[in-house]
Amino acid sequence: MSTFFTKAAIAASFLSFLSMSALAEDVGIIDLSDAKGWVDRQPPPPDGLHVREVKIWAPTPCHHAVMKAAGESKSNPPIPQFEVTIEEPATNVVCILVVSKITVEPFDVDDYTGGLQVQIFYRGHEGQLLELQEVH
């Protein structure tokens, strides 16, 4: 192997290592800067909860993120909690290994009985509060 290719292989290995360490630090950080949430209290009941534009840092732009109900906080009053999970891309997808901010799938609850705050978290990370608007 020529000297050029040897140096290129070493550089690629080093960059791959740096990329993987960035993955460990950034993956799972939730960004609510563009997030929108509202409680639809328009008749007829039941009330509905709608959350849009939550973003999370994922291992690649090909990953998929979804949110699910995860109980309530132990605070008084309790705050509904929702967990974001990152799903692996399909096995036949070729995707560049770069940490990317992806948008979580829109989330709706048809029969919502909580207040005007929800907590959104990714496993092992502290949750963030999202203030909800009330629609009458």
Number of C-alpha atoms within 10 A of each C-alpha: 5 7 8 8 10 11 11 12 12 11 12 12 12 12 12 14 12 11 15 15 11 14 19 11 11 16 18 22 18 24 17 16 10 9 16 15 21 19 24 18 15 12 8 6 11 12 18 18 21 17 20 17 18 26 22 25 22 26 24 19 17 19 17 18 20 15 20 14 13 14 12 15 13 9 7 6 10 14 18 21 19 19 16 22 18 19 12 13 14 10 6 6 8 9 11 10 14 16 19 18 21 22 20 21 16 13 17 17 14 13 11 17 13 16 14 16 18 21 18 24 21 19 11 7 11 11 17 15 14 19 15 18 15 14 11 9
